[in-house]
Amino acid sequence: MTTAEKDRASGAGRTLPGTRIATLFVNLNTFAALLTVGAALVGCFIPAIPDMLHYHIPLGLIAVVIGLFALVAAMFYLVVTGASIKEAVAGKGIARDYFERTKPLKKTLFPFCMMTVTLLIAMTVLGGAVHVGKVDWKAHLFFALATVVSYYCTIRKIKDVFQKDRELIADALEAIDAATPSSQ
């Protein structure tokens, strides 16, 4: 057990700085979720003020595009950090356990991201169906609300998994430093 793992197990823990890219993905997903909420709020005014549709559609589409990008980017971030740890395992001779610890992180986050991606796409398709009169607006509203709830849960999970990923990276870096003979 490494020093960092002992510290965390004893409750001492450590505060790790957030990486800029991980923080960017959290903030981008939060922004997309807020845009989704904004589009939903604008959509609520459409029955009373039909001209609000001209604001609802572009706002919704922008929210979906940014959301899809941000969710896929968050998943890709975990894949890349996992690949970097795998490379360190192979090249630096640290225990394979470090790479194995990346798999549960992906298994934890990916279902949340994929559910939100699916809901974003379904909400968009249903919005188009409402626009052409094929579906009642309540179905679109239901999926909008489900998307917002799913997005909230996903963002919370992203923050948690990214923190665990940072801890894993710090542990792997400690192992690399311990495995590398120092030249004095």
N, C-alpha and C positions, 0 to 999 in steps of 0.2 A: 504494500500500500504506500503510495507516495505521500509526501508531506502535506500536499494540498488536500488529498483525500482524507488524511488523518484529521486535518483542521476542520474540514466540513463535517466529518463523522462526529467530532467532539463538540460541534456547535460553534466553533470559532469562525469558520468560514473565511471568505475573503471577498472583497469587492473588486470585481474585474471591470476594467473600462469597457464600454460598449464600442464595438467597431463601427466605423462610420458607415460602412455599407449595410450592416445589419440594422443600424438605426435608420438609415434611409429607407429600407424596405418596410420597417414597422411604420414609419411616418407616412410613406406612400400608401400603404394599405389603410391607414387611419384616414387619410385624405380621401381616398376612393370611397370608403364607407360613409364619410360625411357627405360627399357628393351624392351618393345613393340616397341618403336621408333627405338631402335637399331636393333632389328630383322627385322623391315621393311626396314631400310637402307641397311642392309646386303642383304636382299632379292632383292633389286634393282640391285645389282651387279651380280646376278645369270645368267642373259642372256649373259653377257660378260665373266664372270668367273664361269662356272658351278660348280666348286669345292666349291664355297661359300655356296652351299646348305648344306654342312656338318656343317657349322656354323649357318646357318639360322634356321634349324629345332630345334636343342637343345636350342638355345637362345630363340626362339619363345615359345617352350614348357615350359621352365623355367619361362618366363615372364607370361604365362597364369596361371601356377600353383601358383606362388606368387601373381598374381593379384586376382585370385579367392579367395585365402585365405585371402588376405588383405581386399577385399571388404566385404566378409562375416564377418570378424572380426570387421570391422567398424560398420556394422549393429548390430552385437551381442553386441558391446559396448553400443550402445544406449538402447538396450533391458535390459541389466544388470543395467545400471544407472536408467532407468525407474522403474525397479523392486525394486531397493534400495529405491527410493523415495516413491514408493507405500508402502513398508514396514515401512518407516518412518511415512507416513500418518496414517497407521493402528496402529503402536506401540507407536508413540510419540505424537499423537493427533494433528498434524498440519493439516491445511486446505487441503481438497481433491483437491483444485485448483492446488497445486503443481504437483500432479500426472497427472492431466488433461493437464497441460502444456507440458508434455513429448510427448503426442500423435502427435501434429503438427510437432514436430522435426522428428519423425519417418516417418510421412507422407511426409515430405519434402525430406528426404534423400533416403529412400528406393527405390523410382522409379528410381532415378539416378543410384544407385548401381545395381539394377536389370537390367537396360538397358545395363550398361557396362558389367555385367556378361554375358548377352545374346550375346552381340557383341563379347566378348572374345571367347565364345564357338563356335559361328558361324564362326568366323575368323579361329579358329583352325580346325574345320571340313572342311571348304573350302580349307584350306592349304593342308590337307590330300587328298582332292579330286583333287587338282592341281597336287599333287605329283604322283597320279596314272593316271592322264590324263583324268579325268572325267569333270573337270571344267577349264575354261580359267583363267589364273593367274590374269586377271584384276578384276575379282569378288573378289578374295582373297585380292587384293590390296585395292579395295573399302572398304571392311569390315575392313581392317587394319587401313585405314585412319579414318573411322567412329569410330572405337574403340578408337583411339588416341584422337579424338575430344571429344568423350563421357567421356573418362577417365579424360581429362582436366577439363571438366565441373563438373564431379563428385568430383574430388579432391577439387576444389573451394567450392563446396557445403558442403563437409565433414568439411572443415575448418570453414565455417560459422556456420554450425549446431553444431559442437563440442564447439564453443565459446558460443553459446546460451545455450548449455547443461551445460557448466561450470557455467554460470551465474545462471541458474536454480538451480544447486546443491548448489551454494553459498547462494542463497535466501532460499532454504530449510534448510540449516544448520543454518542460522540466525533465521529462524522460530523455529527450534528445540531448539536453545539456549534460545530464548525468552519464549518458552513453558515450559522449564525445570526450576523448582525453584532452585535458587542458594543457596547453603548452606554456610553460612558465620559464 
